[in-house]
Amino acid sequence: MKPKENMTMPVKKKRKLPVAEDHRMRKSKITRTPLHAAEHVTVSEKTFSSKKCMAWFQEYAGPDHVLGPDGMEKFCEDIGVEPENIVMLVLAWRLRAVNMGFFTKEEWLEGMSLLKCDSTERLQSKIEDLRSGLNDAVHFKNIYRYAFDFARDKDQRSLDMDTAKSMLALLLGRTWPLFPLFHQFLEQSKYKGMNKDQWYNVLEFSRTISTDLSNYDEDGAWPVLLDEFVEWQKTRPVAS
């Protein structure tokens, strides 16, 4: 389910100039381009309005000044992003939201201030930037780790297994070839939840272990959950 996008501006490619022309144009490039860039940043910063940002928040917040599930549904509809889209997880991470399905006014104002977004249109223009952050290995790891505490019931130390499977599908379902098998393993396993160590190691496993599991070290420091997954996979009947 893709958001309504087409919000990014195409990048203008630099034309390779002949040496003589390049020499004539060098001075104008030096004096004009930085000024233009500086003006752009200044205008962007000056036009962000905290007051406008909070008025935008109140369009979705309830009487308790918290944006909850009902407001979140309308917010997602307005920005053109499905609630289950991973972009919403990235946005929550950028807002440092504590509870899944909720934004407080403090989280909203601080996060949107950093994003320089005080309206639906401005946030829509940042959707692709939010999505592209998933392509950075360090950012993705941070988002993945954030997701554990974000989705966890705060009175529990572990993720319940249904939530863990849903979050893993969101984060790894399209990029980890072994995810369908791992999901199948979890479905039939005795595990009712996933703790933080297991959660963190699933990502490391997905990044470092080959799809045929040939480089998996049974004597390594992997959690028992992953030892059992490897054993389960290796002993499964081969499809004819």
Secondary structure, DSSP 4 states (H G I P E B T S, - for coil): ---S---PPPPPPPPPPPHHHHHHHHHHHHHHHHHHHHHHHHHHHHH--HHHHHHHHHTT--TTSEE-HHHHHHHHHHHT--TTSHHHHHHHHHHT-SSTT-EEHHHHHHHHHHHT--SHHHHHTTHHHHHHGGGSHHHHHHHHHHHHHHHS-TT-SSEEHHHHHHHHHHHHTTT-TTHHHHHHHHHHSS--EE-HHHHHHHHHHHHHS-TT-TT--TTSS--HHHHHHHHHHHHSPPP-
